Amino acid sequence: MTDTSVIHLAMQVMLITAKLAAPALVTALVVGFAVSLFQSATQIQEFTLAFVPKAIGVGIALLLSGHWMLNSMISFTTDLFHGIPKMLS
């Protein structure tokens, strides 16, 4: 395995990690921003008002994008396992 192939593999791992984390993180960011705007407009400072909508939003995002995430992870892992002989030679 050369230095270039190790760097290429590491880049692939970071890219797939970012793709898999994006739906949950973007949803939490958008819902958190909307809740903070609502809280600042109404002067309501309640912890559960900030946490519960984020948890529900992230859960819905994971339900909607879970199939895609699983397929992406399976295809990446399958490609990685199929490339092991090439990496060893």
ChimeraX attribute file (.defattr): number of C-alpha atoms within 10 A of each C-alpha:
attribute: neighborCount
match mode: 1-to-1
recipient: residues
	/A:1	9
	/A:2	8
	/A:3	8
	/A:4	9
	/A:5	11
	/A:6	12
	/A:7	11
	/A:8	12
	/A:9	13
	/A:10	12
	/A:11	12
	/A:12	13
	/A:13	13
	/A:14	12
	/A:15	12
	/A:16	16
	/A:17	12
	/A:18	12
	/A:19	12
	/A:20	19
	/A:21	13
	/A:22	13
	/A:23	19
	/A:24	18
	/A:25	14
	/A:26	13
	/A:27	20
	/A:28	21
	/A:29	15
	/A:30	13
	/A:31	20
	/A:32	18
	/A:33	14
	/A:34	14
	/A:35	17
	/A:36	17
	/A:37	12
	/A:38	15
	/A:39	15
	/A:40	10
	/A:41	9
	/A:42	9
	/A:43	10
	/A:44	11
	/A:45	12
	/A:46	9
	/A:47	8
	/A:48	9
	/A:49	15
	/A:50	18
	/A:51	14
	/A:52	11
	/A:53	16
	/A:54	22
	/A:55	15
	/A:56	14
	/A:57	18
	/A:58	20
	/A:59	16
	/A:60	15
	/A:61	18
	/A:62	18
	/A:63	10
	/A:64	12
	/A:65	14
	/A:66	15
	/A:67	11
	/A:68	12
	/A:69	16
	/A:70	12
	/A:71	11
	/A:72	15
	/A:73	15
	/A:74	12
	/A:75	11
	/A:76	15
	/A:77	12
	/A:78	11
	/A:79	11
	/A:80	13
	/A:81	12
	/A:82	11
	/A:83	11
	/A:84	10
	/A:85	9
	/A:86	9
	/A:87	13
	/A:88	7
	/A:89	6
